[in-house]
Each structure stands twice: as C-alpha cells, then as structure tokens.
Amino acid sequence: MLGMALAAIDGTIVSTAVPQIVGDLGGFAVFSWLFSGYLLAVTVTLPVYGKLSDTFGRKPVLIAGIVLFLVGSLLCALAWNMAALIAFRIVQGLGGGALQGTVQTIAADLYPLKERPRIQAKLSTVWATSAVAGPVVGGLLAGYADWRWIFLINLPVGALALWLVVRHLHEPARPRPKTRPRIDWAGALAVFATGTLLLTALVQGGVAWPWLSAPSLGLFAASAALAALTVVIERRAAEPIIPGWVWRRRTIASVNLALGAMGLLMVAPTVFLPTYAQSVLGLGPIAAGFVLSVMTLSWPVSAALSDRVYNRIGFRLTAIIGMSAALLVLLAFPLLPYPGEPWQPALIMLLLGAALGLFQLPLIVGVQSTVGWAERGTTTASVLFCRQVGQSVGAAVFGAVANGVLAARLLDAPAPGLPDDLDAVARTLEDPGALSAAATDQLRRAVDAAVDHVYIGAAGAAALALLALVVLAPRRFPVITEPEDRRP
C-alpha cells in the first residue's frame, strides 16, 4: 500500500504546484509534459514490467520500481530548469509503471480468491485518499514551504516501503527453468516506441498542433507502422513481452476491452467535471475538487462489498450490472438543471463511484483468478495498460468534442474576445469585469453544453464496455485455484 501510494499521490500532488514551478523554472509552454511525460512512461512500461515479474519474480521488479521512482523524485527536487524536470519526471514514470502493475499482481499472489476483494478495496482506498489529500498537501507545500518538497516527501515513504518489501515479502521457491530465461529486448523496445509515439500523438494533438497537421498525421502513421512491426517481432519471440494468448483467450480479451472502455469514460468526471464545477456552478478550486472526490468515497465501499454479489451471480454478470448502472448515471448528467446546485453533480459522482466499484474490481479479481502465477503479471499488466491507453484516447477524443461544442455555441457570441477552448474559460471567468452579464451567462451555458456532450460520449464508452462483456466474455470465468504453499 505504501508503494502504491507513491504512484497514486504523484499526479494530484504535483498539479496544485504548477504555478510555483513555472514561476521558478519558467517553461509555461511545455509544463503539460510534467504530466504527459510521466503518464507516457508509466503506460508504455506496464507490459514490460508485467513480463519481467512473471520471469524473475515480483520482488525484484517491485524493488527496482521503488528505487527508480525515488531516484526520479530526488532528481526532480534538484531540477534546474523545466526541461530537466520533465526528463526526471519521465524517470519517475519508469518506476511508477513497475509500482502500479506489480502491486496489483502481488495482491493476487498473496490472497486467495475469497479474500482478494478485501485487499483490493484497501488498495482502492489508497487511490481515494490520494485523490483527496494530494491537492491539499501539494498546495500546502507549495504555498508555505517550497515546491521541491513535493518530490522530497516521496523519499521517506518510499524508503519505508522498500524496507518492508525487502524484509517481509518472501516468494516461494519456483522450479528452476531448464533453460536460461530469455528477455525479449526487441519486443520491449518495440512496445515502448509504439506506445511513446501513439500517446504523444494523442496527448499533443489539438494542443501543440492541429489534429490534421503534418506532425499529428506523421506520429499516427509512424505508430501504426511500429505497431505492425511489434506484432511481427512478438510472433517470432520465444518469450514475447505481449504474448498472443492475452488476446486469444476470451476472458482476458474481453476484460482488456471493457477496462479500456472504462478508461475512456473516466475522462469525463476526472478531466471535465472540475471545469464544469468552477465555470458553470461558480465554485472555487477546493469546492470543485470535493464534487469530484465524492466518487472516491463510494468506489472502495462498493468494491469491498462486490464479492457478496459476484460470489452468487459470477464476475461477468456483476460487472454488467455495475456498468449498466454507470451508463444510466452518465446519461442522467445532461439532465441536470442549469446552473443547478453543487449537490446534484456530487450525487451523480457518488452513484458513479458505486457503479464503477461494482464493475472494475470483479473484472480484475476475476481475470487474475483465471491464470497461474507464471502468467499473472502479464495478465494484470495488459489490463492496466488497456485502461491507461483508454484514458489517453478519451482525453484526446473528448477534448476535441468539448472544444468543438464550445466553439460552435460561441460562434455568434454578443461579446468579442470570448475563449473558444475550455483551458481558457476558467481564466476568463476569474475576471468578472472582463465580460458583460449576458456574455458571462452565454459562456457558462456553452461550457454546460460542452460537458453535457462529453458525458453523452462517456455513456457511449460505457455501452462499448457492456458490449465487450456481453459478446466476448464467457458466462463463467474459468477460475484456477492455486495451492496455499505456492503463495508468498
């Protein structure tokens, strides 16, 4: 849980200190890479670490991940300019990829099926606590100390996690392979390069350059070519990083697609709800964060209780019920009155968290239970990888949708100089004297319409997740029971 906390709190604690970081180091034009670079490194390394943990064990991979994350944190605290800080954030992300995937795999190794919801719910509370505490701690450190402490605070937490893992995690001896394990370095490099180009195209498209520009089209074409090359390399490899059985087995393939769709829909609340709360409801940043954070309260509770459902009706049907409820909740958001009261979207988020807790945990527990120790790391990493890619795709797609709706609604605006993208809306509304009352109301209504369209798109992603489960997933997951003496 301490190791997971390092990765969980990292994104939220940094976001509140961006003004201080930019004021000290400069580089406002590229500061978004503080987040994009980290996310990219985490995502593209997940499959690699998953395979390595299946080959060499979870403990060495987790230790390497914690050490790499702490080295990256120390370097970030010593950064002398924005370029150095972005590079060191990528080093952090290389360690964060090992943390996210390996911790989830170890949880499945340690606990039998009937106890797994309890530990997974505890891991969910780590993310929930981080979502609430991260902005507060980051704001306090940036405001009353120095932004560099945001990275230095990782060192004692990581050192304690490292000591506990080294001392107390003991993996059982496994039969030694007859031949020396072969690492698919070519496949790892191909996966890394493909993911890097694809995520760069998704993250920077429509931001650093237009979607139909030469850089955007070139990155997409290059990532498609590299994806084809990766398939060729992995088919020929003796021990591929992403083996073909990940997609040939119906259970794993359906869960990968369903959680990829969930990553897609999660962009609506996490990215666009704070803008809605501040621009439409007129809340401050802290109150807007609370509207979102209520989702993290119901999610772990629902996840912890999900075993009472799936033990009776199965993993697949439980997940279908959870995503069906999420679909209805997402469709309810556009029906909220304008401008409405803060408790209304907060209630929507509370219900969405409960629905998604009932959806995600049964799928993760279920898919981990269908494989043995030697395949669990790869399986877990593939699930998390698909979810991360879904979030990146969702940010790009829904960002284009929201900005398109906003620009269309403001086409005939009565006041000149109104922003035509969501990033500039909050800054415009912070200066009440800049706009007339009519122009301010029109701007708020345009933002309301843009976020409504995003939630309708998120409902479409929920429908895709349901389709993957209904069409591909078997009615009963083929659960494997491991002997107790094979557990760490």
Disulfide bonds with the S-S distance in Angstrom:
none
